[in-house]
Amino acid sequence: MSAHPLTETPISPNKVALTADEAARIVENFIADHLGNLALAGVPRRIVFPIRALWAVPIAVAYPKYGLAGVIGIAAVDDELANIVAVTPIEDMQQAAEELYAEQKTEIEAALN
């Protein structure tokens, strides 16, 4: 497993905590840049540590007319800095998406026809 370096530039620190929608939007931008249009951000969940808070945002794959195939990874969005501080490696998410497609290929292709 190789780690994918995060190159996103942090937004200036927030005075107020991010909302779930803002965290999801940050992850959607990451997805658009790195994974393509079949991946999407799931429902963010806030995790509070003694020194910091993060939003854990699942990354899922879905197909037109079929819907959600499953979760392929997760991104952690820093609540204060409003940027992604950790993410499942891109290669791992791509492989998970391929595995989900293979498992559900018959149903996905039937939905497309």
N, CA, C and O atoms as a Tinker XYZ file with bonds, in Angstrom:
   452  protein
     1  N      0.841000   -1.184000    0.000000    73     2
     2  CA     0.000000    0.000000    0.000000    64     1     3
     3  C      0.881000    1.241000    0.000000    63     2     4     5
     4  O      1.777000    1.380000    0.833000    81     3
     5  N      0.623000    2.120000   -0.921000    73     3     6
     6  CA     1.383000    3.357000   -0.921000    64     5     7
     7  C      0.493000    4.509000   -0.495000    63     6     8     9
     8  O     -0.697000    4.549000   -0.808000    81     7
     9  N      1.082000    5.424000    0.212000    73     7    10
    10  CA     0.323000    6.592000    0.660000    64     9    11
    11  C      0.278000    7.594000   -0.480000    63    10    12    13
    12  O      1.257000    7.763000   -1.207000    81    11
    13  N     -0.850000    8.251000   -0.631000    73    11    14
    14  CA    -1.002000    9.276000   -1.656000    64    13    15
    15  C     -0.753000   10.621000   -0.996000    63    14    16    17
    16  O     -1.480000   10.989000   -0.074000    81    15
    17  N      0.264000   11.374000   -1.445000    73    15    18
    18  CA     0.510000   12.672000   -0.817000    64    17    19
    19  C     -0.633000   13.631000   -1.101000    63    18    20    21
    20  O     -1.125000   13.717000   -2.226000    81    19
    21  N     -1.042000   14.338000   -0.083000    73    19    22
    22  CA    -2.127000   15.310000   -0.243000    64    21    23
    23  C     -1.531000   16.637000   -0.670000    63    22    24    25
    24  O     -0.647000   17.178000   -0.005000    81    23
    25  N     -2.018000   17.152000   -1.777000    73    23    26
    26  CA    -1.464000   18.386000   -2.306000    64    25    27
    27  C     -2.448000   19.542000   -2.202000    63    26    28    29
    28  O     -2.142000   20.663000   -2.609000    81    27
    29  N     -3.621000   19.271000   -1.662000    73    27    30
    30  CA    -4.605000   20.335000   -1.535000    64    29    31
    31  C     -4.064000   21.417000   -0.596000    63    30    32    33
    32  O     -3.469000   21.115000    0.438000    81    31
    33  N     -4.277000   22.652000   -0.966000    73    31    34
    34  CA    -3.841000   23.756000   -0.123000    64    33    35
    35  C     -4.887000   24.035000    0.941000    63    34    36    37
    36  O     -6.074000   24.145000    0.634000    81    35
    37  N     -4.451000   24.151000    2.196000    73    35    38
    38  CA    -5.428000   24.421000    3.237000    64    37    39
    39  C     -6.078000   25.788000    3.056000    63    38    40    41
    40  O     -5.447000   26.746000    2.611000    81    39
    41  N     -7.324000   25.846000    3.407000    73    39    42
    42  CA    -8.049000   27.117000    3.452000    64    41    43
    43  C     -7.652000   27.770000    4.776000    63    42    44    45
    44  O     -7.270000   27.066000    5.712000    81    43
    45  N     -7.734000   29.086000    4.875000    73    43    46
    46  CA    -7.362000   29.704000    6.141000    64    45    47
    47  C     -8.191000   29.148000    7.290000    63    46    48    49
    48  O     -9.366000   28.825000    7.117000    81    47
    49  N     -7.577000   29.038000    8.457000    73    47    50
    50  CA    -8.268000   28.420000    9.589000    64    49    51
    51  C     -9.614000   29.066000    9.886000    63    50    52    53
    52  O     -9.782000   30.282000    9.786000    81    51
    53  N    -10.559000   28.220000   10.252000    73    51    54
    54  CA   -11.910000   28.670000   10.587000    64    53    55
    55  C    -11.975000   29.186000   12.010000    63    54    56    57
    56  O    -11.262000   28.707000   12.892000    81    55
    57  N    -12.818000   30.147000   12.219000    73    55    58
    58  CA   -13.135000   30.582000   13.576000    64    57    59
    59  C    -14.267000   29.725000   14.129000    63    58    60    61
    60  O    -14.402000   29.559000   15.341000    81    59
    61  N    -15.076000   29.184000   13.221000    73    59    62
    62  CA   -16.231000   28.365000   13.584000    64    61    63
    63  C    -16.031000   26.983000   12.976000    63    62    64    65
    64  O    -15.461000   26.851000   11.893000    81    63
    65  N    -16.496000   25.965000   13.669000    73    63    66
    66  CA   -16.356000   24.594000   13.169000    64    65    67
    67  C    -17.067000   24.436000   11.833000    63    66    68    69
    68  O    -18.054000   25.116000   11.550000    81    67
    69  N    -16.545000   23.526000   11.021000    73    67    70
    70  CA   -17.187000   23.208000    9.749000    64    69    71
    71  C    -18.538000   22.555000    9.986000    63    70    72    73
    72  O    -18.765000   21.924000   11.018000    81    71
    73  N    -19.418000   22.712000    9.032000    73    71    74
    74  CA   -20.669000   21.949000    9.056000    64    73    75
    75  C    -20.425000   20.645000    8.298000    63    74    76    77
    76  O    -19.428000   20.510000    7.588000    81    75
    77  N    -21.325000   19.705000    8.448000    73    75    78
    78  CA   -21.229000   18.443000    7.712000    64    77    79
    79  C    -21.244000   18.708000    6.207000    63    78    80    81
    80  O    -20.491000   18.078000    5.464000    81    79
    81  N    -22.078000   19.619000    5.756000    73    79    82
    82  CA   -22.147000   19.938000    4.325000    64    81    83
    83  C    -20.825000   20.503000    3.811000    63    82    84    85
    84  O    -20.399000   20.167000    2.706000    81    83
    85  N    -20.178000   21.349000    4.593000    73    83    86
    86  CA   -18.888000   21.917000    4.181000    64    85    87
    87  C    -17.818000   20.830000    4.104000    63    86    88    89
    88  O    -17.011000   20.818000    3.175000    81    87
    89  N    -17.810000   19.925000    5.068000    73    87    90
    90  CA   -16.852000   18.817000    5.047000    64    89    91
    91  C    -17.088000   17.943000    3.820000    63    90    92    93
    92  O    -16.136000   17.543000    3.150000    81    91
    93  N    -18.342000   17.648000    3.525000    73    91    94
    94  CA   -18.673000   16.835000    2.345000    64    93    95
    95  C    -18.235000   17.537000    1.067000    63    94    96    97
    96  O    -17.738000   16.882000    0.151000    81    95
    97  N    -18.404000   18.834000    0.985000    73    95    98
    98  CA   -18.020000   19.604000   -0.210000    64    97    99
    99  C    -16.498000   19.532000   -0.435000    63    98   100   101
   100  O    -16.042000   19.413000   -1.572000    81    99
   101  N    -15.725000   19.604000    0.646000    73    99   102
   102  CA   -14.265000   19.498000    0.547000    64   101   103
   103  C    -13.888000   18.129000   -0.031000    63   102   104   105
   104  O    -13.013000   18.028000   -0.891000    81   103
   105  N    -14.554000   17.085000    0.450000    73   103   106
   106  CA   -14.275000   15.734000   -0.041000    64   105   107
   107  C    -14.764000   15.579000   -1.478000    63   106   108   109
   108  O    -14.095000   14.923000   -2.276000    81   107
   109  N    -15.898000   16.156000   -1.829000    73   107   110
   110  CA   -16.386000   16.096000   -3.217000    64   109   111
   111  C    -15.372000   16.727000   -4.170000    63   110   112   113
   112  O    -15.166000   16.215000   -5.271000    81   111
   113  N    -14.740000   17.821000   -3.769000    73   111   114
   114  CA   -13.717000   18.457000   -4.609000    64   113   115
   115  C    -12.520000   17.520000   -4.798000    63   114   116   117
   116  O    -11.979000   17.402000   -5.898000    81   115
   117  N    -12.117000   16.860000   -3.714000    73   115   118
   118  CA   -11.029000   15.883000   -3.791000    64   117   119
   119  C    -11.400000   14.746000   -4.747000    63   118   120   121
   120  O    -10.592000   14.341000   -5.582000    81   119
   121  N    -12.620000   14.240000   -4.619000    73   119   122
   122  CA   -13.100000   13.156000   -5.477000    64   121   123
   123  C    -13.069000   13.587000   -6.942000    63   122   124   125
   124  O    -12.616000   12.830000   -7.801000    81   123
   125  N    -13.541000   14.779000   -7.228000    73   123   126
   126  CA   -13.562000   15.276000   -8.609000    64   125   127
   127  C    -12.153000   15.339000   -9.191000    63   126   128   129
   128  O    -11.961000   15.054000  -10.373000    81   127
   129  N    -11.182000   15.701000   -8.389000    73   127   130
   130  CA    -9.798000   15.806000   -8.848000    64   129   131
   131  C     -9.102000   14.460000   -8.983000    63   130   132   133
   132  O     -8.198000   14.320000   -9.807000    81   131
   133  N     -9.503000   13.456000   -8.186000    73   131   134
   134  CA    -8.715000   12.225000   -8.104000    64   133   135
   135  C     -9.443000   10.929000   -8.472000    63   134   136   137
   136  O     -8.785000    9.937000   -8.786000    81   135
   137  N    -10.774000   10.906000   -8.444000    73   135   138
   138  CA   -11.475000    9.633000   -8.614000    64   137   139
   139  C    -12.488000    9.592000   -9.743000    63   138   140   141
   140  O    -12.776000    8.510000  -10.253000    81   139
   141  N    -13.025000   10.696000  -10.144000    73   139   142
   142  CA   -13.988000   10.665000  -11.239000    64   141   143
   143  C    -15.429000   10.749000  -10.783000    63   142   144   145
   144  O    -15.719000   10.899000   -9.596000    81   143
   145  N    -16.335000   10.649000  -11.762000    73   143   146
   146  CA   -17.744000   10.973000  -11.517000    64   145   147
   147  C    -18.589000    9.840000  -10.948000    63   146   148   149
   148  O    -19.767000   10.060000  -10.667000    81   147
   149  N    -18.052000    8.648000  -10.767000    73   147   150
   150  CA   -18.842000    7.575000  -10.162000    64   149   151
   151  C    -18.685000    7.537000   -8.645000    63   150   152   153
   152  O    -19.447000    6.861000   -7.954000    81   151
   153  N    -17.704000    8.257000   -8.133000    73   151   154
   154  CA   -17.478000    8.302000   -6.685000    64   153   155
   155  C    -18.197000    9.507000   -6.091000    63   154   156   157
   156  O    -18.395000   10.517000   -6.766000    81   155
   157  N    -18.584000    9.392000   -4.828000    73   155   158
   158  CA   -19.271000   10.478000   -4.138000    64   157   159
   159  C    -18.972000   10.442000   -2.646000    63   158   160   161
   160  O    -18.576000    9.412000   -2.100000    81   159
   161  N    -19.168000   11.579000   -2.004000    73   159   162
   162  CA   -18.971000   11.677000   -0.553000    64   161   163
   163  C    -20.230000   11.204000    0.156000    63   162   164   165
   164  O    -21.347000   11.530000   -0.245000    81   163
   165  N    -20.032000   10.430000    1.215000    73   163   166
   166  CA   -21.149000    9.972000    2.029000    64   165   167
   167  C    -21.453000   10.955000    3.141000    63   166   168   169
   168  O    -21.030000   12.110000    3.093000    81   167
   169  N    -22.177000   10.500000    4.130000    73   167   170
   170  CA   -22.586000   11.347000    5.255000    64   169   171
   171  C    -21.408000   11.527000    6.215000    63   170   172   173
   172  O    -20.924000   10.550000    6.786000    81   171
   173  N    -20.943000   12.769000    6.399000    73   171   174
   174  CA   -19.831000   13.023000    7.315000    64   173   175
   175  C    -20.233000   12.786000    8.778000    63   174   176   177
   176  O    -21.365000   13.059000    9.179000    81   175
   177  N    -19.294000   12.279000    9.549000    73   175   178
   178  CA   -19.477000   12.094000   10.989000    64   177   179
   179  C    -18.329000   12.787000   11.697000    63   178   180   181
   180  O    -17.164000   12.571000   11.364000    81   179
   181  N    -18.656000   13.616000   12.669000    73   179   182
   182  CA   -17.644000   14.388000   13.393000    64   181   183
   183  C    -17.013000   13.527000   14.480000    63   182   184   185
   184  O    -17.712000   12.839000   15.224000    81   183
   185  N    -15.690000   13.573000   14.565000    73   183   186
   186  CA   -14.933000   12.871000   15.592000    64   185   187
   187  C    -14.174000   13.925000   16.383000    63   186   188   189
   188  O    -13.436000   14.721000   15.804000    81   187
   189  N    -14.348000   13.938000   17.697000    73   187   190
   190  CA   -13.694000   14.943000   18.527000    64   189   191
   191  C    -12.597000   14.271000   19.348000    63   190   192   193
   192  O    -12.863000   13.375000   20.150000    81   191
   193  N    -11.368000   14.718000   19.135000    73   191   194
   194  CA   -10.217000   14.270000   19.894000    64   193   195
   195  C     -9.913000   15.308000   20.971000    63   194   196   197
   196  O    -10.426000   16.424000   20.888000    81   195
   197  N     -9.104000   14.990000   21.970000    73   195   198
   198  CA    -8.803000   15.975000   23.018000    64   197   199
   199  C     -8.207000   17.282000   22.495000    63   198   200   201
   200  O     -8.436000   18.341000   23.081000    81   199
   201  N     -7.447000   17.221000   21.401000    73   199   202
   202  CA    -6.801000   18.447000   20.906000    64   201   203
   203  C     -7.346000   18.939000   19.567000    63   202   204   205
   204  O     -6.949000   20.006000   19.098000    81   203
   205  N     -8.249000   18.179000   18.945000    73   203   206
   206  CA    -8.688000   18.527000   17.598000    64   205   207
   207  C     -9.954000   17.770000   17.229000    63   206   208   209
   208  O    -10.262000   16.729000   17.811000    81   207
   209  N    -10.668000   18.293000   16.277000    73   207   210
   210  CA   -11.860000   17.610000   15.756000    64   209   211
   211  C    -11.671000   17.371000   14.263000    63   210   212   213
   212  O    -11.069000   18.180000   13.556000    81   211
   213  N    -12.196000   16.250000   13.806000    73   211   214
   214  CA   -12.144000   15.877000   12.392000    64   213   215
   215  C    -13.522000   15.452000   11.930000    63   214   216   217
   216  O    -14.367000   15.060000   12.736000    81   215
   217  N    -13.741000   15.532000   10.643000    73   215   218
   218  CA   -14.924000   14.949000   10.017000    64   217   219
   219  C    -14.470000   13.711000    9.268000    63   218   220   221
   220  O    -13.598000   13.803000    8.404000    81   219
   221  N    -15.033000   12.566000    9.573000    73   219   222
   222  CA   -14.776000   11.334000    8.830000    64   221   223
   223  C    -15.848000   11.247000    7.748000    63   222   224   225
   224  O    -17.041000   11.174000    8.041000    81   223
   225  N    -15.404000   11.256000    6.499000    73   223   226
   226  CA   -16.341000   11.277000    5.378000    64   225   227
   227  C    -16.114000   10.026000    4.521000    63   226   228   229
   228  O    -15.056000    9.884000    3.908000    81   227
   229  N    -17.093000    9.125000    4.473000    73   227   230
   230  CA   -16.940000    7.954000    3.618000    64   229   231
   231  C    -16.944000    8.355000    2.143000    63   230   232   233
   232  O    -17.599000    9.318000    1.743000    81   231
   233  N    -16.201000    7.594000    1.354000    73   231   234
   234  CA   -16.191000    7.789000   -0.092000    64   233   235
   235  C    -16.791000    6.523000   -0.697000    63   234   236   237
   236  O    -16.318000    5.415000   -0.443000    81   235
   237  N    -17.829000    6.702000   -1.494000    73   235   238
   238  CA   -18.564000    5.566000   -2.046000    64   237   239
   239  C    -18.552000    5.637000   -3.567000    63   238   240   241
   240  O    -18.181000    6.651000   -4.157000    81   239
   241  N    -18.965000    4.542000   -4.182000    73   239   242
   242  CA   -19.118000    4.499000   -5.630000    64   241   243
   243  C    -20.568000    4.133000   -5.940000    63   242   244   245
   244  O    -21.163000    3.274000   -5.288000    81   243
   245  N    -21.123000    4.805000   -6.953000    73   243   246
   246  CA   -22.506000    4.564000   -7.354000    64   245   247
   247  C    -22.568000    4.577000   -8.877000    63   246   248   249
   248  O    -21.744000    5.205000   -9.541000    81   247
   249  N    -23.557000    3.875000   -9.415000    73   247   250
   250  CA   -23.731000    3.777000  -10.866000    64   249   251
   251  C    -25.098000    4.316000  -11.250000    63   250   252   253
   252  O    -26.072000    4.138000  -10.519000    81   251
   253  N    -25.169000    4.991000  -12.427000    73   251   254
   254  CA   -26.460000    5.505000  -12.896000    64   253   255
   255  C    -27.491000    4.382000  -12.998000    63   254   256   257
   256  O    -27.179000    3.278000  -13.446000    81   255
   257  N    -28.683000    4.669000  -12.591000    73   255   258
   258  CA   -29.836000    3.760000  -12.618000    64   257   259
   259  C    -29.696000    2.564000  -11.674000    63   258   260   261
   260  O    -30.666000    1.837000  -11.460000    81   259
   261  N    -28.514000    2.350000  -11.110000    73   259   262
   262  CA   -28.304000    1.243000  -10.169000    64   261   263
   263  C    -28.267000    1.760000   -8.742000    63   262   264   265
   264  O    -28.901000    1.202000   -7.846000    81   263
   265  N    -27.517000    2.833000   -8.547000    73   263   266
   266  CA   -27.382000    3.413000   -7.217000    64   265   267
   267  C    -26.079000    3.025000   -6.543000    63   266   268   269
   268  O    -25.094000    2.692000   -7.203000    81   267
   269  N    -26.089000    3.072000   -5.236000    73   267   270
   270  CA   -24.894000    2.851000   -4.428000    64   269   271
   271  C    -24.409000    1.412000   -4.538000    63   270   272   273
   272  O    -25.166000    0.465000   -4.323000    81   271
   273  N    -23.124000    1.266000   -4.878000    73   271   274
   274  CA   -22.513000   -0.065000   -4.937000    64   273   275
   275  C    -21.779000   -0.367000   -3.635000    63   274   276   277
   276  O    -21.688000   -1.526000   -3.229000    81   275
   277  N    -21.252000    0.675000   -2.972000    73   275   278
   278  CA   -20.580000    0.462000   -1.701000    64   277   279
   279  C    -19.538000    1.523000   -1.401000    63   278   280   281
   280  O    -19.234000    2.379000   -2.231000    81   279
   281  N    -18.996000    1.444000   -0.187000    73   279   282
   282  CA   -17.966000    2.383000    0.275000    64   281   283
   283  C    -16.607000    1.861000   -0.162000    63   282   284   285
   284  O    -16.310000    0.675000   -0.018000    81   283
   285  N    -15.778000    2.764000   -0.703000    73   283   286
   286  CA   -14.451000    2.381000   -1.179000    64   285   287
   287  C    -13.320000    3.007000   -0.368000    63   286   288   289
   288  O    -12.163000    2.620000   -0.531000    81   287
   289  N    -13.631000    3.957000    0.495000    73   287   290
   290  CA   -12.588000    4.600000    1.280000    64   289   291
   291  C    -13.163000    5.615000    2.242000    63   290   292   293
   292  O    -14.375000    5.696000    2.442000    81   291
   293  N    -12.265000    6.391000    2.836000    73   291   294
   294  CA   -12.679000    7.421000    3.792000    64   293   295
   295  C    -11.687000    8.571000    3.743000    63   294   296   297
   296  O    -10.497000    8.373000    3.494000    81   295
   297  N    -12.192000    9.771000    3.982000    73   295   298
   298  CA   -11.339000   10.958000    4.076000    64   297   299
   299  C    -11.578000   11.603000    5.432000    63   298   300   301
   300  O    -12.700000   11.619000    5.936000    81   299
   301  N    -10.515000   12.133000    6.012000    73   299   302
   302  CA   -10.612000   12.862000    7.277000    64   301   303
   303  C    -10.369000   14.333000    6.991000    63   302   304   305
   304  O     -9.322000   14.711000    6.465000    81   303
   305  N    -11.349000   15.162000    7.343000    73   303   306
   306  CA   -11.271000   16.601000    7.105000    64   305   307
   307  C    -11.047000   17.292000    8.446000    63   306   308   309
   308  O    -11.827000   17.118000    9.383000    81   307
   309  N     -9.980000   18.074000    8.530000    73   307   310
   310  CA    -9.682000   18.817000    9.749000    64   309   311
   311  C    -10.737000   19.894000    9.955000    63   310   312   313
   312  O    -10.988000   20.707000    9.064000    81   311
   313  N    -11.344000   19.896000   11.116000    73   311   314
   314  CA   -12.443000   20.816000   11.412000    64   313   315
   315  C    -11.989000   22.270000   11.466000    63   314   316   317
   316  O    -12.743000   23.170000   11.096000    81   315
   317  N    -10.774000   22.502000   11.921000    73   315   318
   318  CA   -10.282000   23.875000   12.065000    64   317   319
   319  C     -9.656000   24.406000   10.775000    63   318   320   321
   320  O     -9.899000   25.548000   10.385000    81   319
   321  N     -8.855000   23.576000   10.121000    73   319   322
   322  CA    -8.137000   24.022000    8.929000    64   321   323
   323  C     -8.948000   23.889000    7.646000    63   322   324   325
   324  O     -8.598000   24.472000    6.619000    81   323
   325  N    -10.036000   23.116000    7.707000    73   323   326
   326  CA   -10.921000   22.905000    6.557000    64   325   327
   327  C    -10.184000   22.303000    5.368000    63   326   328   329
   328  O    -10.356000   22.742000    4.230000    81   327
   329  N     -9.357000   21.288000    5.645000    73   327   330
   330  CA    -8.704000   20.562000    4.555000    64   329   331
   331  C     -8.598000   19.081000    4.912000    63   330   332   333
   332  O     -8.747000   18.686000    6.068000    81   331
   333  N     -8.341000   18.287000    3.895000    73   331   334
   334  CA    -8.199000   16.841000    4.096000    64   333   335
   335  C     -6.823000   16.579000    4.690000    63   334   336   337
   336  O     -5.803000   17.012000    4.154000    81   335
   337  N     -6.815000   15.851000    5.821000    73   335   338
   338  CA    -5.558000   15.544000    6.488000    64   337   339
   339  C     -5.184000   14.067000    6.365000    63   338   340   341
   340  O     -4.048000   13.697000    6.659000    81   339
   341  N     -6.108000   13.227000    5.941000    73   339   342
   342  CA    -5.837000   11.801000    5.711000    64   341   343
   343  C     -6.893000   11.265000    4.768000    63   342   344   345
   344  O     -8.040000   11.714000    4.771000    81   343
   345  N     -6.486000   10.292000    3.957000    73   343   346
   346  CA    -7.421000    9.697000    3.000000    64   345   347
   347  C     -6.934000    8.299000    2.654000    63   346   348   349
   348  O     -5.731000    8.036000    2.641000    81   347
   349  N     -7.871000    7.409000    2.376000    73   347   350
   350  CA    -7.520000    6.087000    1.871000    64   349   351
   351  C     -6.735000    6.291000    0.574000    63   350   352   353
   352  O     -7.135000    7.106000   -0.258000    81   351
   353  N     -5.633000    5.573000    0.384000    73   351   354
   354  CA    -4.858000    5.757000   -0.852000    64   353   355
   355  C     -5.726000    5.561000   -2.104000    63   354   356   357
   356  O     -6.579000    4.675000   -2.153000    81   355
   357  N     -5.489000    6.396000   -3.097000    73   355   358
   358  CA    -6.253000    6.378000   -4.351000    64   357   359
   359  C     -6.259000    4.975000   -4.966000    63   358   360   361
   360  O     -7.305000    4.486000   -5.393000    81   359
   361  N     -5.100000    4.339000   -5.007000    73   359   362
   362  CA    -4.995000    3.010000   -5.618000    64   361   363
   363  C     -5.894000    2.010000   -4.889000    63   362   364   365
   364  O     -6.513000    1.157000   -5.525000    81   363
   365  N     -5.969000    2.107000   -3.567000    73   363   366
   366  CA    -6.825000    1.210000   -2.790000    64   365   367
   367  C     -8.302000    1.451000   -3.101000    63   366   368   369
   368  O     -9.088000    0.509000   -3.201000    81   367
   369  N     -8.665000    2.724000   -3.252000    73   367   370
   370  CA   -10.060000    3.030000   -3.572000    64   369   371
   371  C    -10.411000    2.554000   -4.975000    63   370   372   373
   372  O    -11.507000    2.040000   -5.199000    81   371
   373  N     -9.492000    2.721000   -5.920000    73   371   374
   374  CA    -9.750000    2.247000   -7.279000    64   373   375
   375  C     -9.921000    0.727000   -7.297000    63   374   376   377
   376  O    -10.798000    0.203000   -7.983000    81   375
   377  N     -9.085000    0.032000   -6.545000    73   375   378
   378  CA    -9.203000   -1.425000   -6.482000    64   377   379
   379  C    -10.517000   -1.837000   -5.825000    63   378   380   381
   380  O    -11.178000   -2.767000   -6.285000    81   379
   381  N    -10.895000   -1.146000   -4.748000    73   379   382
   382  CA   -12.165000   -1.460000   -4.073000    64   381   383
   383  C    -13.341000   -1.235000   -5.015000    63   382   384   385
   384  O    -14.297000   -2.011000   -5.010000    81   383
   385  N    -13.280000   -0.180000   -5.824000    73   383   386
   386  CA   -14.353000    0.097000   -6.789000    64   385   387
   387  C    -14.423000   -1.021000   -7.831000    63   386   388   389
   388  O    -15.513000   -1.463000   -8.197000    81   387
   389  N    -13.274000   -1.473000   -8.302000    73   387   390
   390  CA   -13.251000   -2.567000   -9.278000    64   389   391
   391  C    -13.833000   -3.850000   -8.675000    63   390   392   393
   392  O    -14.575000   -4.570000   -9.343000    81   391
   393  N    -13.497000   -4.132000   -7.422000    73   391   394
   394  CA   -14.013000   -5.328000   -6.750000    64   393   395
   395  C    -15.529000   -5.249000   -6.562000    63   394   396   397
   396  O    -16.237000   -6.233000   -6.775000    81   395
   397  N    -16.023000   -4.075000   -6.164000    73   395   398
   398  CA   -17.467000   -3.909000   -6.015000    64   397   399
   399  C    -18.180000   -4.090000   -7.350000    63   398   400   401
   400  O    -19.235000   -4.719000   -7.421000    81   399
   401  N    -17.587000   -3.528000   -8.415000    73   399   402
   402  CA   -18.190000   -3.683000   -9.739000    64   401   403
   403  C    -18.237000   -5.166000  -10.129000    63   402   404   405
   404  O    -19.262000   -5.654000  -10.605000    81   403
   405  N    -17.132000   -5.871000   -9.926000    73   403   406
   406  CA   -17.077000   -7.292000  -10.284000    64   405   407
   407  C    -18.127000   -8.094000   -9.514000    63   406   408   409
   408  O    -18.770000   -8.985000  -10.071000    81   407
   409  N    -18.294000   -7.772000   -8.237000    73   407   410
   410  CA   -19.272000   -8.481000   -7.398000    64   409   411
   411  C    -20.713000   -8.212000   -7.835000    63   410   412   413
   412  O    -21.577000   -9.076000   -7.686000    81   411
   413  N    -20.973000   -7.022000   -8.370000    73   411   414
   414  CA   -22.339000   -6.604000   -8.691000    64   413   415
   415  C    -22.545000   -6.367000  -10.191000    63   414   416   417
   416  O    -23.529000   -5.750000  -10.598000    81   415
   417  N    -21.622000   -6.857000  -10.996000    73   415   418
   418  CA   -21.616000   -6.575000  -12.444000    64   417   419
   419  C    -22.949000   -6.889000  -13.121000    63   418   420   421
   420  O    -23.461000   -6.064000  -13.878000    81   419
   421  N    -23.510000   -8.051000  -12.865000    73   419   422
   422  CA   -24.750000   -8.444000  -13.517000    64   421   423
   423  C    -25.871000   -7.444000  -13.213000    63   422   424   425
   424  O    -26.594000   -7.024000  -14.116000    81   423
   425  N    -26.010000   -7.069000  -11.945000    73   423   426
   426  CA   -27.075000   -6.144000  -11.539000    64   425   427
   427  C    -26.825000   -4.740000  -12.078000    63   426   428   429
   428  O    -27.758000   -4.063000  -12.510000    81   427
   429  N    -25.556000   -4.297000  -12.054000    73   427   430
   430  CA   -25.222000   -2.954000  -12.544000    64   429   431
   431  C    -25.511000   -2.869000  -14.037000    63   430   432   433
   432  O    -26.128000   -1.906000  -14.492000    81   431
   433  N    -25.079000   -3.856000  -14.800000    73   431   434
   434  CA   -25.297000   -3.821000  -16.249000    64   433   435
   435  C    -26.780000   -3.948000  -16.598000    63   434   436   437
   436  O    -27.245000   -3.334000  -17.558000    81   435
   437  N    -27.517000   -4.734000  -15.830000    73   435   438
   438  CA   -28.958000   -4.859000  -16.064000    64   437   439
   439  C    -29.653000   -3.518000  -15.826000    63   438   440   441
   440  O    -30.576000   -3.158000  -16.556000    81   439
   441  N    -29.214000   -2.789000  -14.815000    73   439   442
   442  CA   -29.819000   -1.486000  -14.510000    64   441   443
   443  C    -29.549000   -0.474000  -15.614000    63   442   444   445
   444  O    -30.371000    0.410000  -15.858000    81   443
   445  N    -28.414000   -0.594000  -16.279000    73   443   446
   446  CA   -28.052000    0.349000  -17.344000    64   445   447
   447  C    -28.828000    0.101000  -18.636000    63   446   448   449
   448  O    -28.925000    0.993000  -19.479000    81   447
   449  N    -29.373000   -1.085000  -18.797000    73   447   450
   450  CA   -30.100000   -1.414000  -20.035000    64   449   451
   451  C    -31.573000   -1.143000  -19.925000    63   450   452
   452  O    -32.316000   -1.368000  -20.881000    81   451
